[in-house]
Amino acid sequence: MSIIKGGLLDRRGFLKTTSAAAIAATLPMSGAMAQTPKRGGHIRVAKGHGQTTDTLDPGQWENGYMLALGFGVHGRLTEVAADGSLVPEVAESWEASDDAAQWRFKLRKGVTFHDGKDVTVDDVVASINHHRGEDSTSAAGPIVAPIKDISTEGDDTIIFDLDGGNADFPFILSDYHLTIHPKSDDGIDWRSGNGCGSYVLKNFEPGVSSQFERNPNHWRDDVAWFDSVEMLAVVDQNARTTALVSGDVQAIDKVDLKAAALLGRNQNVVIESVDGTQHYTFAMSTNKDPFTDNHVRQALKYAINREELVEKILFGYGSVGNDHPIGAGQRFYNSELEQKTYDPDKAKFHLKEAGLDSLTVNLSASDAAYPGAVDAAILFQASAEAGGIQLKVQREPNDGYWSDVWMKKPFTAVYWGGRPVEDQMFATAYKCGADWNDTFWCNERFDELMVSARAELDEDKRRQQYWEMQDIVANQGGAIIPMFANYVFANSKEIGHNELATNWDMDGERWMERWWFA
């Protein structure tokens, strides 16, 4: 087993840079021995995600299956490297104005789409605009909302004018939604799957499988080692494990943690555990009673036994959470915020403050949310009883969970992969009105701080603002975040790789282009 600890993202010298070396983060190496990749072979991977409602529209991607597909097929202006640093991808370089309110990106020459057409500045502008505007339904809408205008200069420069300074803007452009597609008459051509990534999409059957072949004309020669790839949507945990053990697939994600030790004894299997920003939540719809009352929300937060969940659901592959989404390894993590612990008396106190002697609510869960989500809900049910709270656990179907249950029912189990910078996470899931604000929570002070922290270039002032935001979310927000979960996946011993990324599951979901057969 290899265990990798996440680290801080370094932005020294970040505002003006013309090379990847100038922005490399000073992160600890994972300890993985450098290996020499080699080309060839066909890999099959079973993902514990994917549903029949999945689409190639990048604005709608919301699960690990579509992340992996998007990273294999498409390019973005920037990329989060395995060590957590930000490096150029389709952009060759960038620079900012002194106040970080204008950013200029230079397009890399020689990048083509799979149909042979050159990637142009107009394609980039159209691709970002796909997520902008009142008519856009993209989940990336909140993170591109600060863009006031996008213009071009010559045939190689894209200029972004923002509504205020944003020191993290190049990180935003690495978001998995912000893929570059060919411009079309009505916006972009996302339906064909024509990308500029290292693999060509040959077939896509939502909720079932996808097939890929190496892009022979990709601009990089240090990625895409497999000749071809097949990715399967296998939400059933036992079926995924069986497929790996039998040799039918060479890698699986979302390993059954209670069986991880036993699986790891198989001499043909390697268990990988990566400590990152992934967190498991129970989201309360703060626009629906009884969750409109913060005392009810606080009662539920004190009624959950976090340590028990880490022990019995994560089996030690993680740590307790504190009801905000910022991981302990992130730059502006609030290390002084009081940690909530299981306290039935405080739960009863908050119920009384809400004018209640007891509380009965439904809690929807499915293992499509995360492995063990139903068991976690049952443990929550048991611990809450001592606080005068009766939880009625509703076991929901795996297929359609994200389209029919999440953000539809008022109290649901959810997983989040986190984001590389604090602003990106907060803007995606906590800003009032954000498409993926799954608690429907609004807080005027929080939104004010988010805007000011984004533009603040003084490190100490910025830290104070992000610390306050974490306090507000933890003690007034609608998300119960009891645990941060390691990314735990399993590979055949045939698979070779170097340092594993911590920003998403399975090597930042870039396994398709980073791994090879040893």
C-alpha positions as CSV (number, residue, x, y, z in Angstrom):
1,M,0.0,0.0,0.0
2,S,1.2,3.5,-0.7
3,I,-0.1,6.5,1.3
4,I,0.3,10.0,-0.1
5,K,-0.2,13.1,2.0
6,G,-1.7,16.2,0.3
7,G,0.3,19.5,0.6
8,L,0.0,23.2,0.2
9,L,-0.3,24.9,-3.1
10,D,2.4,27.4,-3.7
11,R,1.6,30.6,-5.6
12,R,4.8,32.5,-5.1
13,G,5.7,34.2,-8.3
14,F,2.2,33.2,-9.6
15,L,0.9,36.5,-10.9
16,K,3.5,36.8,-13.7
17,T,5.0,33.6,-15.1
18,T,6.1,32.3,-18.4
19,S,7.2,28.8,-17.5
20,A,5.9,25.8,-15.5
21,A,9.1,25.9,-13.4
22,A,8.3,29.3,-12.1
23,I,5.1,28.1,-10.5
24,A,6.1,24.6,-9.3
25,A,4.7,24.0,-5.8
26,T,7.1,23.0,-3.1
27,L,5.2,19.8,-2.1
28,P,6.7,16.7,-0.5
29,M,7.3,13.9,-2.9
30,S,5.1,10.8,-2.4
31,G,7.9,8.4,-2.0
32,A,6.9,6.6,-5.2
33,M,9.9,5.5,-7.1
34,A,10.3,7.0,-10.5
35,Q,9.6,4.5,-13.2
36,T,10.2,4.5,-17.0
37,P,6.9,4.4,-18.8
38,K,6.4,2.2,-21.9
39,R,3.7,2.2,-24.6
40,G,1.3,-0.5,-25.5
41,G,-1.6,-2.5,-24.3
42,H,-5.3,-2.2,-23.7
43,I,-6.5,-1.3,-20.2
44,R,-10.0,-1.9,-18.7
45,V,-11.1,0.2,-15.7
46,A,-14.2,-0.2,-13.6
47,K,-15.5,3.0,-12.1
48,G,-18.0,3.2,-9.2
49,H,-19.8,6.1,-11.0
50,G,-21.7,6.6,-14.2
51,Q,-25.4,6.7,-14.9
52,T,-27.7,6.6,-17.9
53,T,-28.3,10.4,-17.6
54,D,-24.6,11.3,-18.2
55,T,-23.9,13.6,-21.1
56,L,-20.9,14.9,-23.0
57,D,-21.9,18.4,-22.2
58,P,-19.0,19.5,-19.9
59,G,-21.2,21.8,-17.9
60,Q,-23.2,18.9,-16.7
61,W,-20.4,16.6,-15.5
62,E,-20.8,15.7,-11.8
63,N,-19.2,12.2,-11.2
64,G,-15.9,10.5,-11.4
65,Y,-16.7,8.6,-14.6
66,M,-17.2,11.8,-16.5
67,L,-14.2,13.5,-14.9
68,A,-12.0,10.7,-16.2
69,L,-13.6,10.8,-19.6
70,G,-13.1,14.5,-19.8
71,F,-9.5,14.5,-18.8
72,G,-8.7,11.8,-21.3
73,V,-10.5,13.3,-24.3
74,H,-10.2,17.1,-23.8
75,G,-7.7,19.8,-22.9
76,R,-7.9,22.9,-20.7
77,L,-5.8,26.0,-20.5
78,T,-4.1,24.9,-17.3
79,E,-3.5,21.6,-15.4
80,V,-2.9,20.7,-11.8
81,A,0.2,18.5,-11.9
82,A,0.7,15.3,-9.8
83,D,2.6,17.3,-7.2
84,G,-0.2,19.9,-6.8
85,S,1.5,22.7,-8.8
86,L,-0.2,24.4,-11.6
87,V,1.4,23.9,-15.1
88,P,0.5,25.1,-18.6
89,E,-1.6,22.8,-20.7
90,V,-3.2,24.2,-23.9
91,A,-2.0,27.6,-22.7
92,E,1.7,28.0,-23.0
93,S,2.0,30.8,-20.5
94,W,0.1,33.6,-18.7
95,E,0.6,36.9,-16.9
96,A,-1.6,39.2,-14.8
97,S,-2.0,42.9,-14.2
98,D,-0.7,44.2,-10.9
99,D,-4.2,44.0,-9.3
100,A,-4.8,40.5,-10.8
101,A,-8.0,41.8,-12.4
102,Q,-6.8,41.1,-16.0
103,W,-5.2,37.9,-17.1
104,R,-3.5,37.2,-20.5
105,F,-3.0,33.6,-21.7
106,K,-0.8,32.7,-24.6
107,L,-2.1,29.7,-26.6
108,R,0.2,26.9,-27.3
109,K,1.0,26.4,-31.0
110,G,0.5,23.1,-32.7
111,V,-2.5,21.8,-30.7
112,T,-5.2,20.2,-32.8
113,F,-8.6,18.6,-32.3
114,H,-9.0,15.0,-33.1
115,D,-10.5,15.9,-36.5
116,G,-7.2,17.6,-37.4
117,K,-8.5,21.2,-37.0
118,D,-6.2,23.6,-35.1
119,V,-7.3,24.8,-31.7
120,T,-7.8,28.6,-32.0
121,V,-8.3,31.5,-29.6
122,D,-11.9,31.6,-30.9
123,D,-12.4,28.0,-29.8
124,V,-11.1,28.9,-26.3
125,V,-13.4,31.9,-26.0
126,A,-16.5,29.9,-27.1
127,S,-15.6,27.1,-24.7
128,I,-15.5,29.4,-21.7
129,N,-18.6,31.3,-22.8
130,H,-20.5,28.0,-22.8
131,H,-20.5,28.2,-19.0
132,R,-21.3,32.0,-18.8
133,G,-24.5,34.0,-19.0
134,E,-28.0,33.8,-17.7
135,D,-29.0,31.0,-20.1
136,S,-26.2,28.7,-19.1
137,T,-27.1,25.7,-17.0
138,S,-23.4,24.8,-16.4
139,A,-22.3,23.8,-12.9
140,A,-19.2,25.9,-13.6
141,G,-21.3,29.0,-13.9
142,P,-20.3,30.4,-10.4
143,I,-16.6,30.0,-10.9
144,V,-16.6,31.9,-14.3
145,A,-19.2,34.5,-13.1
146,P,-16.4,37.0,-12.2
147,I,-15.3,37.1,-15.8
148,K,-16.6,40.4,-17.2
149,D,-15.2,40.1,-20.7
150,I,-13.1,37.7,-22.8
151,S,-11.2,39.2,-25.8
152,T,-8.4,38.1,-28.1
153,E,-5.2,39.7,-29.4
154,G,-3.8,38.3,-32.6
155,D,-4.0,34.5,-33.1
156,D,-2.4,33.4,-29.8
157,T,-3.6,35.6,-26.9
158,I,-6.8,35.3,-24.8
159,I,-7.5,38.2,-22.4
160,F,-9.8,37.7,-19.4
161,D,-11.1,40.9,-17.7
162,L,-12.5,40.1,-14.2
163,D,-14.9,42.1,-12.0
164,G,-12.1,42.2,-9.4
165,G,-8.7,40.8,-8.6
166,N,-8.4,37.0,-8.4
167,A,-4.9,35.6,-7.5
168,D,-6.2,32.1,-8.1
169,F,-7.7,32.6,-11.5
170,P,-5.3,30.3,-13.5
171,F,-6.3,27.5,-11.0
172,I,-9.9,28.1,-11.9
173,L,-9.2,27.4,-15.5
174,S,-8.0,23.9,-14.6
175,D,-11.5,23.0,-13.5
176,Y,-12.7,19.8,-15.1
177,H,-15.7,21.5,-16.6
178,L,-13.7,24.1,-18.5
179,T,-12.7,21.9,-21.5
180,I,-11.8,23.3,-24.9
181,H,-14.1,22.3,-27.8
182,P,-14.5,23.4,-31.4
183,K,-16.5,26.6,-31.9
184,S,-19.9,26.0,-33.6
185,D,-22.7,28.2,-34.9
186,D,-24.6,27.8,-31.6
187,G,-21.7,27.9,-29.2
188,I,-19.5,24.8,-29.1
189,D,-19.6,21.3,-30.5
190,W,-19.7,19.1,-27.4
191,R,-22.0,16.4,-28.8
192,S,-19.4,14.8,-31.1
193,G,-16.8,14.3,-28.4
194,N,-14.2,15.9,-30.6
195,G,-11.5,17.1,-28.2
196,C,-7.8,18.0,-28.2
197,G,-6.8,15.5,-25.4
198,S,-4.5,12.5,-25.5
199,Y,-7.2,10.0,-26.3
200,V,-9.9,9.9,-29.0
201,L,-13.4,8.9,-27.8
202,K,-14.6,6.0,-30.0
203,N,-17.8,5.1,-28.3
204,F,-19.9,6.4,-25.3
205,E,-22.8,4.6,-23.8
206,P,-23.9,6.5,-20.8
207,G,-24.0,4.5,-17.6
208,V,-22.4,1.5,-19.3
209,S,-19.1,1.9,-21.0
210,S,-16.8,4.1,-23.1
211,Q,-13.9,3.2,-25.5
212,F,-10.9,5.3,-26.3
213,E,-7.8,5.1,-28.6
214,R,-4.6,7.0,-28.2
215,N,-4.5,10.3,-30.1
216,P,-1.5,9.9,-32.6
217,N,-1.3,13.6,-33.1
218,H,-1.3,14.8,-29.5
219,W,1.1,17.6,-28.8
220,R,2.7,15.8,-25.9
221,D,4.8,12.7,-26.2
222,D,5.1,12.0,-22.5
223,V,1.5,10.9,-21.9
224,A,-1.0,8.4,-23.2
225,W,0.9,5.1,-22.8
226,F,-1.9,2.7,-23.4
227,D,-2.9,1.9,-27.0
228,S,-6.6,1.8,-26.1
229,V,-8.8,2.2,-23.0
230,E,-12.2,0.8,-22.0
231,M,-13.9,2.4,-19.0
232,L,-16.9,0.6,-17.4
233,A,-19.6,2.1,-15.2
234,V,-19.8,-0.5,-12.4
235,V,-21.6,1.1,-9.4
236,D,-22.0,-2.2,-7.6
237,Q,-19.0,-2.5,-5.2
238,N,-18.8,-6.3,-5.1
239,A,-19.0,-6.5,-8.9
240,R,-16.0,-4.0,-9.2
241,T,-13.9,-6.0,-6.8
242,T,-14.7,-9.3,-8.4
243,A,-13.8,-7.9,-11.8
244,L,-10.3,-6.8,-10.5
245,V,-9.6,-10.1,-8.7
246,S,-10.6,-12.1,-11.8
247,G,-8.4,-10.0,-14.0
248,D,-11.3,-8.8,-16.1
249,V,-10.3,-5.2,-15.3
250,Q,-6.9,-3.7,-14.3
251,A,-8.1,-1.0,-11.9
252,I,-11.1,0.0,-9.8
253,D,-11.9,3.0,-7.7
254,K,-14.0,3.4,-4.5
255,V,-12.6,0.2,-2.9
256,D,-14.8,-1.4,-0.2
257,L,-12.8,-0.2,2.8
258,K,-13.9,-3.0,5.1
259,A,-12.5,-5.5,2.6
260,A,-9.4,-3.4,1.6
261,A,-7.0,-5.3,3.9
262,L,-8.1,-8.6,2.6
263,L,-8.0,-7.4,-1.0
264,G,-4.5,-6.1,-0.4
265,R,-3.3,-9.6,0.5
266,N,-3.9,-10.7,-3.1
267,Q,-0.4,-10.8,-4.6
268,N,-1.7,-9.4,-7.9
269,V,-3.4,-6.4,-6.4
270,V,-2.0,-3.1,-5.1
271,I,-4.1,-0.9,-2.8
272,E,-3.5,2.9,-3.2
273,S,-4.5,5.3,-0.5
274,V,-4.2,9.1,-1.2
275,D,-5.0,11.8,1.4
276,G,-6.6,14.8,-0.4
277,T,-9.7,17.0,-0.2
278,Q,-12.4,14.5,-0.7
279,H,-15.2,14.8,1.9
280,Y,-18.4,13.0,2.6
281,T,-21.5,15.1,3.7
282,F,-25.1,15.1,4.6
283,A,-26.7,18.0,2.9
284,M,-29.7,19.8,4.4
285,S,-31.9,21.9,2.2
286,T,-31.9,25.2,4.2
287,N,-34.9,26.5,2.2
288,K,-37.1,23.7,3.5
289,D,-38.4,23.2,7.0
290,P,-37.2,22.1,9.5
291,F,-33.8,22.9,8.1
292,T,-34.6,26.6,7.7
293,D,-33.8,26.9,11.4
294,N,-30.1,27.0,12.2
295,H,-30.7,25.5,15.6
296,V,-32.1,22.4,13.9
297,R,-29.0,22.3,11.7
298,Q,-26.7,22.7,14.7
299,A,-28.6,20.0,16.6
300,L,-28.0,17.5,13.8
301,K,-24.3,18.5,13.6
302,Y,-23.9,17.6,17.3
303,A,-25.9,14.4,17.0
304,I,-23.4,12.7,14.7
305,N,-20.5,10.6,16.0
306,R,-17.7,11.6,13.6
307,E,-15.0,9.4,15.2
308,E,-17.3,6.4,14.8
309,L,-17.9,7.1,11.1
310,V,-14.1,7.4,10.5
311,E,-13.6,4.1,12.3
312,K,-16.5,2.1,10.9
313,I,-17.1,3.6,7.5
314,L,-13.6,4.7,6.5
315,F,-11.8,2.0,8.5
316,G,-9.2,4.6,9.3
317,Y,-8.7,5.8,5.7
318,G,-9.5,9.4,6.5
319,S,-10.1,11.9,9.3
320,V,-12.9,13.7,11.1
321,G,-14.5,16.7,9.4
322,N,-15.7,20.0,11.0
323,D,-18.6,20.9,8.8
324,H,-16.7,23.0,6.3
325,P,-15.0,21.7,3.0
326,I,-11.4,23.0,3.4
327,G,-8.9,20.2,4.0
328,A,-6.2,20.3,6.6
329,G,-3.5,20.3,3.9
330,Q,-4.9,23.4,2.1
331,R,-3.3,26.8,2.3
332,F,-5.9,28.7,4.3
333,Y,-7.2,25.9,6.5
334,N,-8.6,27.2,9.8
335,S,-6.5,25.3,12.3
336,E,-8.0,27.1,15.3
337,L,-11.7,26.5,14.6
338,E,-13.2,24.5,17.5
339,Q,-13.7,20.9,16.4
340,K,-17.3,19.7,16.8
341,T,-17.7,16.4,18.7
342,Y,-20.6,14.1,19.4
343,D,-22.7,15.8,22.1
344,P,-26.3,14.7,22.5
345,D,-26.9,17.3,25.2
346,K,-25.9,20.1,22.9
347,A,-28.2,18.6,20.3
348,K,-31.1,18.7,22.7
349,F,-30.1,22.3,23.7
350,H,-30.4,23.4,20.0
351,L,-33.7,21.6,19.6
352,K,-35.0,23.4,22.6
353,E,-33.8,26.7,21.1
354,A,-35.7,25.8,18.0
355,G,-38.8,25.3,20.1
356,L,-38.8,21.5,19.7
357,D,-38.7,18.7,22.2
358,S,-37.8,16.2,19.5
359,L,-37.3,16.0,15.8
360,T,-38.2,13.4,13.1
361,V,-36.7,13.7,9.6
362,N,-36.0,11.5,6.6
363,L,-32.4,11.0,5.4
364,S,-31.9,9.8,1.8
365,A,-28.7,7.7,1.1
366,S,-27.3,5.4,-1.5
367,D,-23.9,3.8,-2.0
368,A,-23.9,5.8,-5.2
369,A,-23.2,8.8,-3.0
370,Y,-20.1,7.1,-1.5
371,P,-19.1,3.6,-0.4
372,G,-20.9,2.9,2.9
373,A,-23.2,5.9,2.7
374,V,-26.2,3.8,3.7
375,D,-24.3,2.3,6.6
376,A,-23.2,5.8,7.6
377,A,-26.8,7.0,7.6
378,I,-27.8,4.1,9.9
379,L,-25.0,4.9,12.3
380,F,-26.1,8.6,12.2
381,Q,-29.6,7.3,13.0
382,A,-28.4,5.5,16.0
383,S,-26.3,8.3,17.5
384,A,-29.0,10.9,16.9
385,E,-31.5,9.1,18.9
386,A,-29.8,10.1,22.2
387,G,-30.2,13.8,21.2
388,G,-33.9,13.4,20.7
389,I,-33.7,13.1,16.9
390,Q,-35.3,10.3,15.0
391,L,-33.8,9.8,11.5
392,K,-35.7,7.7,9.0
393,V,-33.2,6.4,6.6
394,Q,-34.4,6.1,3.0
395,R,-32.3,3.7,0.9
396,E,-32.4,5.2,-2.6
397,P,-31.5,3.4,-5.9
398,N,-28.0,3.8,-7.2
399,D,-29.0,4.6,-10.8
400,G,-30.4,8.1,-11.0
401,Y,-29.3,9.1,-7.5
402,W,-27.5,12.3,-8.7
403,S,-30.3,13.3,-11.0
404,D,-33.4,12.3,-9.0
405,V,-32.4,12.4,-5.3
406,W,-29.4,14.8,-4.8
407,M,-30.7,18.4,-4.6
408,K,-34.3,17.1,-5.0
409,K,-34.8,15.6,-1.6
410,P,-34.2,17.7,1.5
411,F,-31.6,15.6,3.4
412,T,-29.2,13.5,1.4
413,A,-25.8,11.8,1.5
414,V,-23.2,13.4,-0.8
415,Y,-19.5,13.1,-1.7
416,W,-17.4,16.1,-2.8
417,G,-13.9,15.8,-4.3
418,G,-12.9,19.2,-3.0
419,R,-11.1,21.8,-5.1
420,P,-7.4,22.9,-5.3
421,V,-8.1,26.4,-4.0
422,E,-10.6,27.6,-1.4
423,D,-12.3,30.1,-3.6
424,Q,-13.2,27.5,-6.2
425,M,-14.7,25.2,-3.6
426,F,-16.7,28.0,-1.9
427,A,-17.9,29.5,-5.2
428,T,-19.0,26.1,-6.5
429,A,-21.0,24.8,-3.6
430,Y,-21.6,27.6,-1.0
431,K,-22.2,30.8,-2.9
432,C,-25.8,31.9,-2.7
433,G,-27.6,30.7,-5.9
434,A,-24.7,28.6,-7.2
435,D,-26.0,25.7,-9.3
436,W,-24.4,23.1,-7.0
437,N,-25.2,24.8,-3.7
438,D,-26.8,21.6,-2.6
439,T,-27.9,23.1,0.8
440,F,-29.6,26.1,-0.9
441,W,-27.8,28.2,1.7
442,C,-27.4,31.9,1.5
443,N,-25.4,34.1,3.8
444,E,-24.7,37.7,3.0
445,R,-21.5,38.0,5.1
446,F,-20.1,34.9,3.6
447,D,-20.7,36.1,0.0
448,E,-19.1,39.4,0.8
449,L,-16.0,37.7,2.2
450,M,-15.7,35.4,-0.8
451,V,-15.5,38.4,-3.2
452,S,-13.0,40.3,-1.0
453,A,-10.8,37.3,-0.2
454,R,-10.6,36.4,-3.9
455,A,-9.1,39.9,-4.7
456,E,-7.0,40.3,-1.5
457,L,-3.3,40.1,-2.3
458,D,-2.1,40.5,1.3
459,E,-1.6,36.9,2.6
460,D,-2.5,37.6,6.3
461,K,-5.7,39.5,5.5
462,R,-6.7,36.8,3.0
463,R,-6.1,34.1,5.6
464,Q,-8.3,35.9,8.2
465,Q,-11.1,36.2,5.6
466,Y,-11.0,32.5,4.7
467,W,-10.8,31.5,8.3
468,E,-14.0,33.5,9.0
469,M,-15.7,31.9,6.0
470,Q,-15.0,28.4,7.4
471,D,-16.4,29.4,10.8
472,I,-19.6,30.7,9.1
473,V,-20.1,27.6,7.0
474,A,-19.4,25.3,10.0
475,N,-21.7,27.0,12.4
476,Q,-24.4,28.4,10.2
477,G,-24.3,26.4,7.0
478,G,-26.5,23.5,5.9
479,A,-23.8,20.8,5.3
480,I,-22.9,18.2,7.9
481,I,-19.3,17.2,7.0
482,P,-18.4,14.5,9.4
483,M,-15.4,13.0,7.6
484,F,-12.6,13.6,5.0
485,A,-12.0,10.4,3.1
486,N,-8.8,9.2,1.5
487,Y,-9.0,8.3,-2.1
488,V,-8.7,4.5,-2.0
489,F,-8.4,2.6,-5.2
490,A,-6.9,-0.7,-6.4
491,N,-4.8,-1.6,-9.4
492,S,-3.4,-4.8,-10.9
493,K,0.3,-5.1,-10.1
494,E,0.8,-4.7,-13.9
495,I,0.0,-1.0,-13.7
496,G,2.9,1.4,-13.5
497,H,2.8,5.1,-12.4
498,N,4.8,7.7,-10.7
499,E,3.8,10.2,-8.0
500,L,0.0,10.1,-7.6
501,A,-2.0,13.3,-7.6
502,T,-4.1,14.2,-4.6
503,N,-6.6,16.6,-6.1
504,W,-9.0,13.9,-7.4
505,D,-9.4,10.2,-7.2
506,M,-7.2,7.9,-9.2
507,D,-4.3,10.2,-9.8
508,G,-6.4,13.3,-10.2
509,E,-8.6,11.3,-12.6
510,R,-5.8,11.5,-15.2
511,W,-4.9,7.8,-14.9
512,M,-5.8,7.3,-18.6
513,E,-2.8,9.4,-19.7
514,R,-0.4,9.0,-16.8
515,W,-0.4,5.3,-16.2
516,W,1.1,2.4,-18.2
517,F,1.6,-1.4,-18.1
518,A,4.9,-2.0,-16.2
